[in-house]
């Protein structure tokens, strides 16, 4: 399933929701990818100030991938309504 992310707040919220759905604590997710739990917290709460590398590592731990597509190719509708 695809989830369009348009703001940093949406990104952080989705990362947190996904981590919890997988039954992982921030510490467990961090251990899987060699980051500190505070980095996981930062990605979930203030992703604007995190590195792309950290984001990609967390996406890997959450079994997610980063996909860019043109808005013209995106599904119609807004899941946040």
C-alpha positions as CSV (number, residue, x, y, z in Angstrom):
1,X,0.0,0.0,0.0
2,X,1.2,3.5,-0.8
3,X,1.1,6.4,1.6
4,X,1.8,9.8,0.1
5,X,4.0,11.9,2.5
6,X,3.8,15.6,1.9
7,X,5.2,17.1,5.1
8,X,7.9,16.2,7.7
9,X,5.2,15.7,10.3
10,X,3.5,13.1,8.2
11,X,6.8,11.3,7.6
12,X,7.6,11.2,11.3
13,X,4.1,10.0,12.2
14,X,4.2,7.3,9.6
15,X,7.6,6.0,10.7
16,X,6.4,5.8,14.3
17,X,3.1,4.1,13.3
18,X,5.0,1.5,11.2
19,X,7.6,0.8,13.9
20,X,4.9,0.2,16.5
21,X,2.9,-2.0,14.0
22,X,6.0,-4.2,13.7
23,X,6.2,-4.4,17.5
24,X,9.6,-2.7,17.7
25,X,10.7,-0.2,20.4
26,X,13.0,2.6,19.3
27,X,15.9,0.8,20.9
28,X,15.1,-2.5,19.0
29,X,14.8,-0.6,15.7
30,X,18.1,1.2,16.4
31,X,19.9,-2.0,17.2
32,X,18.9,-3.6,13.9
33,X,20.5,-0.8,11.9
34,X,23.4,0.4,14.0
35,X,21.9,3.7,15.1
36,X,21.2,5.2,18.5
37,X,17.6,5.2,19.9
38,X,17.8,9.0,20.0
39,X,18.3,9.0,16.2
40,X,15.1,6.9,15.8
41,X,13.3,9.4,18.1
42,X,14.6,12.3,16.0
43,X,13.4,10.7,12.8
44,X,10.0,10.3,14.3
45,X,9.7,13.7,15.9
46,X,11.9,16.1,13.9
47,X,12.8,14.4,10.6
48,X,13.9,17.8,9.1
49,X,17.1,17.6,11.1
50,X,18.1,14.1,10.3
51,X,20.3,12.7,7.6
52,X,19.1,10.9,4.5
53,X,21.4,8.1,5.4
54,X,19.6,7.6,8.8
55,X,16.2,7.8,7.2
56,X,17.2,5.2,4.6
57,X,18.5,2.9,7.3
58,X,15.3,3.2,9.3
59,X,13.2,2.5,6.2
60,X,15.2,-0.7,5.8
61,X,14.6,-1.7,9.4
62,X,10.8,-1.1,8.9
63,X,10.8,-3.0,5.6
64,X,9.9,0.1,3.6
65,X,11.4,1.6,0.5
66,X,11.8,5.2,-0.6
67,X,10.0,5.8,-3.9
68,X,9.7,9.0,-5.9
69,X,7.0,9.5,-8.4
70,X,5.5,12.4,-10.3
71,X,2.3,13.8,-8.9
72,X,0.7,13.0,-12.2
73,X,1.3,9.3,-11.5
74,X,0.1,9.4,-7.9
75,X,-3.3,7.9,-6.9
76,X,-6.1,10.3,-6.8
77,X,-7.5,11.5,-3.4
78,X,-5.8,12.5,-0.2
79,X,-5.5,9.8,2.5
80,X,-5.2,12.6,5.1
81,X,-8.8,13.9,4.6
